Amino acid sequence: MANTELKIAFVGCGNIAKEHLKGIKKHVPHLKVTAMVDSNLALATAMAHETAARPFDSLAAALAEGDFEAVDIMLPHHLHEQAAVMAFAAGKHVLLEKPMAPTLDACDHILQAARAAGRVFMVAEQAEYWPDAVTVQHLIQTGAIGEVLTARAYFGNPYGLPQSPLPEPKPWRFYLAQAGGGITIDGGAHWLRPLRMWLGEIEAVVAASARPIADVEGETLLRALLRFRSGAIASFDAVWAGAFMGAGDEFRVTGTLGEIIIEKGNTGRVLLYNAQHPTGEVLMVKGDGRSDAFGYELRDFTNAVLNGSALKAGPAYALGELRTALAMYRSAQTGRWEQVWGD
């Protein structure tokens, strides 16, 4: 009889693990968390109490003594390669938070380990499952705005007042050696994925970046133009700076027959403008849908392991956001258009 339940270990028990756990409880009843792993054993123990899981202070200890078939790796970027390769070597299925790793060489090593293990490998990118992003994808595919010509994506978070004290200790995302970059390689990936879903693959980029927050070693401001293989052009803004930010558009997609807008914020609306709706039709409000996306991606992974179903987006596709970010970083240095898939 086929298994109807998948046992999984959380590797890394920070804030993102809390979101993954909420998603499991709400959407994936056949996924059971049986191990919590964190170098801070107190943190792993606290989360373990929520699921009756067993806490461990290292992945090696969990692999030696734990009871699970899969791992959900939610560690700082520079630790992804080591943890994923170790899990594959132990015969585990792997769900790995984006980006796959900070460098393409590290990604190649992980992909080789996945192929050798013959296990399910998925890079977690919840934007693939955002209800608003999926709605826009359907509208484009059904011709609601005709041929897509251009799009705009804006990703921004305020940093705080200039006199605000720095967090202590500084988060790992503040360090280039751990994050591999700044806002683009990390949170910006969630805005690049919808653009790829809607417009296709990105061919080349040109970008400029800055560091308005001096204590963050990577960029906290980046603006870029993206040229797609389809011929469409998009703009991408990533901003982590300033004390306050106003309302506005998060995404705008313009086609030959209309336009789609996704407003910023949790109460942001998805609006369609075309011949049938010249003054705009509200199609949905984002609400909690993006939080639910964590559960949807974990369900996709679980079904792939238990039922052999195809992942909505495989690991090779997930390299697209990383390659785009790295091309933007190169462009910010060279001042030229840089190919995304040219190496």
Helices and strands as residue ranges (DSSP letters): E 6-11, H 15-27, E 31-37, H 41-48, E 54-56, H 59-65, E 70-73, G 77-79, H 80-89, E 93-97, H 104-117, E 121-124, G 126-129, H 131-141, E 148-157, G 172-174, H 176-179, H 189-199, E 202-210, E 221-228, E 233-240, E 249-255, E 258-263, E 269-274, E 277-285, H 289-307, H 315-334, E 338-339
